[in-house]
Amino acid sequence: MHELAVTRSILKIVLDHTEKNGGKRVRKIFLQIGEIRNLEEEWIQRYFDKISTGSLAENAEIKVIKVPVVFLCKICKNEFSASFREEKKILCSHCNSFEYDLLTGREFIIEKIEIE
């Protein structure tokens, strides 16, 4: 049900933006979603279709750009990617350190809204 709560937030923001800008209809919504968020595009679209019925956003298409997980090693300053789903233990790909910061992967951004 996490996707439903997120989708309600998207709809509210999109409708507010559309109304403020005099839009008559929302055509597309472009989202950037970090891989850590574990949100599925298919479910977001399904929930959006259901809750947007009768609104200016009815039939709007959602496009998701997945943002990969990237870390910065605190020891050697190497930037590296890793998958939480595939790797049990995440280490720097250069020095094998377990001391790192998350640079990308948590994003949840409405990048663009196409309205008419």
Secondary structure as UniProt FT lines:
FT   HELIX           2..20
FT   TURN            21..22
FT   STRAND          26..34
FT   HELIX           35..37
FT   HELIX           41..51
FT   TURN            52..54
FT   TURN            56..59
FT   STRAND          61..67
FT   STRAND          70..73
FT   TURN            74..76
FT   STRAND          79..81
FT   TURN            84..86
FT   TURN            93..95
FT   STRAND          100..104
FT   STRAND          108..115
//
